[in-house]
Amino acid sequence: MGDPVEIRVRDDGPYKVTGPVRLIDPDGNEIAYDASRPLVLCRCGGSRTKPFCDKAHRETGFSSCVRAAARTSADASA
């Protein structure tokens, strides 16, 4: 099995994707990127290089600090 894919949500910033992934546009075409580096995707909507992050979140004041919900015992038995 290859490297696992990980998508990390960064506080007040982009999604950082590591591992082997294909980035596909709405028409089914693959979007090229440097696969030797992590894929960093815009989450604020302000990037001029969408879908990639260009650090516009710093200028726009984007704020989002996502945290995973705590699991309950009911979740564990499902």
VONUKE-800205 format. One line per field, with one value per residue: residue number from 1; x negated, y, z negated of N, C-alpha, C in turn. Coordinates in Angstrom, 2 decimals, padded with zeros to 5 digits, always signed. Example, Ala and Ser with C-alpha at 12.3 -4.5 7.8 and 13.67 -1.06 7.14 Angstrom:
BEGIN
n	(1  2)
n.c1	(-013.19  -012.85)
n.c2	(-005.69  -002.25)
n.c3	(-007.80  -007.08)
ca.c1	(-012.30  -013.67)
ca.c2	(-004.50  -001.06)
ca.c3	(-007.80  -007.14)
c.c1	(-013.20  -012.90)
c.c2	(-003.30  +000.03)
c.c3	(-007.80  -007.87)
% end
This chain:
BEGIN
n	(1  2  3  4  5  6  7  8  9  10  11  12  13  14  15  16  17  18  19  20  21  22  23  24  25  26  27  28  29  30  31  32  33  34  35  36  37  38  39  40  41  42  43  44  45  46  47  48  49  50  51  52  53  54  55  56  57  58  59  60  61  62  63  64  65  66  67  68  69  70  71  72  73  74  75  76  77  78)
n.c1	(-000.84  -000.49  -001.64  +000.40  +003.17  +003.49  +005.48  +005.13  +006.62  +005.98  +005.68  +007.42  +006.62  +005.51  +006.39  +004.18  +002.83  +001.42  -000.25  +000.56  +002.62  +005.16  +006.11  +009.06  +010.96  +014.29  +015.09  +013.93  +011.26  +007.80  +006.02  +002.91  +000.18  -002.67  -003.61  -005.56  -005.51  -003.52  +000.00  +001.72  +004.68  +007.03  +009.19  +010.48  +011.60  +010.58  +008.29  +006.17  +005.25  +006.86  +007.58  +005.66  +003.90  +002.90  +002.16  +004.01  +005.83  +004.69  +004.84  +007.57  +008.72  +009.79  +011.33  +011.35  +011.43  +011.46  +012.47  +012.44  +015.39  +016.11  +016.07  +018.75  +019.90  +021.94  +021.28  +019.00  +019.98  +021.32)
n.c2	(-001.19  +002.27  +005.60  +007.13  +009.32  +012.56  +015.13  +018.17  +020.53  +023.84  +026.27  +029.23  +029.24  +027.49  +024.23  +021.60  +019.15  +016.00  +013.22  +010.78  +012.14  +012.97  +015.91  +017.13  +018.93  +020.46  +019.51  +017.08  +017.03  +016.64  +018.64  +020.02  +019.91  +020.40  +017.46  +016.68  +018.26  +019.32  +019.66  +022.60  +023.96  +026.55  +027.91  +030.15  +031.51  +033.75  +033.54  +034.26  +032.33  +030.10  +026.61  +026.74  +027.84  +031.17  +032.60  +034.58  +034.56  +035.78  +038.48  +038.89  +038.45  +036.04  +033.64  +030.68  +028.01  +024.96  +022.11  +018.68  +016.90  +015.62  +012.15  +010.04  +007.38  +006.09  +006.62  +005.04  +002.47  +002.19)
n.c3	(+000.00  +000.78  -000.15  -002.65  -002.07  -003.35  -004.59  -005.84  -007.85  -008.15  -010.68  -010.13  -007.48  -004.49  -003.00  -003.45  -001.55  -001.56  -000.13  +002.45  +004.79  +007.22  +008.83  +009.95  +012.34  +012.76  +015.27  +015.53  +016.15  +015.44  +013.16  +013.31  +011.01  +008.87  +007.85  +006.11  +003.98  +001.12  +001.69  +001.68  +000.96  +001.64  -000.80  -001.55  +000.54  +001.74  +003.28  +006.05  +007.62  +007.80  +007.92  +005.99  +003.06  +002.49  +000.38  -000.12  -002.17  -004.34  -003.76  -003.45  -005.87  -006.57  -008.65  -010.37  -012.44  -012.53  -014.37  -015.17  -016.01  -019.24  -019.84  -020.76  -022.98  -021.62  -018.98  -018.70  -018.77  -016.42)
ca.c1	(+000.00  -001.26  -001.50  +001.78  +003.52  +003.90  +005.94  +005.00  +007.29  +005.11  +006.40  +007.49  +005.87  +005.89  +006.29  +002.89  +003.04  +000.19  +000.03  +000.87  +003.99  +005.39  +006.97  +009.90  +011.87  +015.69  +015.28  +013.24  +009.87  +006.85  +005.30  +001.51  -000.50  -003.94  -003.27  -006.64  -005.23  -002.13  +001.02  +002.31  +005.91  +007.70  +010.42  +011.09  +012.29  +009.97  +007.08  +006.15  +004.72  +007.75  +007.97  +004.50  +003.78  +001.86  +002.07  +004.98  +006.55  +004.05  +005.32  +009.03  +009.19  +010.50  +011.23  +012.01  +010.61  +012.26  +012.04  +013.25  +016.34  +015.77  +016.85  +019.50  +019.92  +022.87  +020.54  +018.04  +020.66  +021.93)
ca.c2	(+000.00  +003.50  +006.60  +007.54  +010.72  +013.30  +016.49  +018.88  +021.83  +024.76  +027.38  +030.49  +029.10  +026.54  +022.79  +021.07  +017.75  +015.25  +011.87  +010.73  +012.50  +013.63  +017.08  +017.07  +020.07  +020.05  +018.83  +015.80  +017.19  +016.69  +019.90  +019.73  +020.59  +019.77  +016.37  +016.47  +019.18  +019.23  +020.39  +023.55  +024.41  +027.72  +027.70  +031.44  +032.01  +034.97  +033.29  +034.59  +031.15  +028.98  +026.19  +026.76  +028.94  +032.16  +033.31  +035.68  +034.51  +036.74  +039.82  +038.98  +038.29  +034.76  +033.06  +029.40  +027.10  +023.74  +021.05  +017.47  +016.71  +014.52  +010.93  +009.54  +005.91  +005.67  +006.66  +003.96  +001.20  +002.19)
ca.c3	(+000.00  +000.90  -001.19  -002.87  -001.78  -004.54  -004.35  -007.11  -007.89  -008.87  -011.30  -009.38  -006.24  -003.44  -003.19  -003.02  -001.16  -001.31  +000.37  +003.89  +005.17  +008.50  +008.71  +011.14  +012.49  +012.95  +016.55  +015.49  +016.57  +014.34  +012.99  +013.01  +009.91  +008.52  +006.92  +005.15  +002.87  +000.66  +002.43  +000.74  +001.63  +001.08  -001.56  -001.85  +001.73  +002.23  +004.05  +007.47  +008.31  +007.44  +006.56  +005.12  +002.10  +002.74  -000.91  -000.17  -003.45  -005.25  -003.40  -003.52  -007.24  -006.68  -009.98  -010.57  -013.25  -012.59  -015.27  -015.06  -017.11  -020.13  -019.62  -021.91  -023.02  -020.58  -017.72  -018.70  -018.54  -015.08)
c.c1	(-000.88  -001.08  -000.03  +001.98  +003.98  +004.32  +005.97  +005.67  +006.43  +005.94  +006.27  +006.75  +006.38  +006.00  +004.93  +003.05  +001.68  +000.58  +000.47  +002.34  +004.01  +006.36  +007.72  +010.84  +013.30  +015.96  +014.58  +011.79  +008.96  +006.12  +003.88  +001.02  -001.77  -003.69  -004.39  -006.48  -003.81  -001.22  +001.72  +003.47  +006.57  +008.97  +011.16  +011.88  +011.64  +008.73  +007.24  +005.63  +005.55  +007.55  +006.82  +004.50  +002.66  +001.67  +002.99  +005.73  +005.97  +004.56  +006.82  +009.57  +009.99  +010.25  +012.03  +011.04  +011.42  +011.64  +012.99  +014.18  +015.89  +016.67  +017.55  +019.45  +020.86  +022.18  +019.62  +018.71  +021.28  +021.02)
c.c2	(+001.25  +004.42  +006.96  +009.01  +011.35  +014.69  +017.19  +020.25  +022.75  +025.92  +028.63  +030.42  +027.98  +025.09  +022.36  +019.57  +017.12  +013.83  +011.94  +011.01  +013.05  +014.77  +017.22  +018.27  +019.57  +019.32  +017.48  +015.84  +017.28  +018.03  +019.56  +020.54  +019.82  +018.72  +016.07  +017.36  +018.95  +020.09  +021.30  +024.24  +025.56  +027.31  +029.01  +032.00  +033.22  +034.77  +033.70  +033.42  +029.91  +027.81  +026.25  +027.99  +029.88  +033.07  +034.51  +035.70  +035.49  +038.15  +039.98  +038.88  +037.02  +034.15  +031.77  +028.48  +025.83  +022.75  +019.86  +017.37  +015.53  +013.32  +010.52  +008.01  +005.36  +005.65  +005.45  +002.62  +001.10  +001.60)
c.c3	(+000.00  -000.28  -001.39  -002.49  -003.10  -004.10  -005.70  -006.97  -008.73  -009.42  -010.44  -008.04  -005.35  -003.93  -002.67  -002.79  -000.89  -000.92  +001.82  +004.17  +006.58  +008.24  +010.02  +011.17  +012.74  +014.27  +016.62  +015.93  +015.36  +014.34  +012.55  +011.82  +009.62  +007.44  +005.93  +003.92  +002.37  +001.53  +001.43  +001.45  +000.87  +000.35  -001.78  -000.67  +002.35  +003.10  +005.50  +008.29  +007.96  +008.40  +005.56  +004.22  +002.53  +001.52  -001.00  -001.49  -004.46  -005.01  -003.63  -004.94  -007.45  -008.06  -010.04  -011.29  -013.52  -013.56  -015.09  -016.26  -017.95  -019.83  -020.90  -021.90  -021.97  -019.23  -017.61  -018.39  -017.16  -014.04)
% end
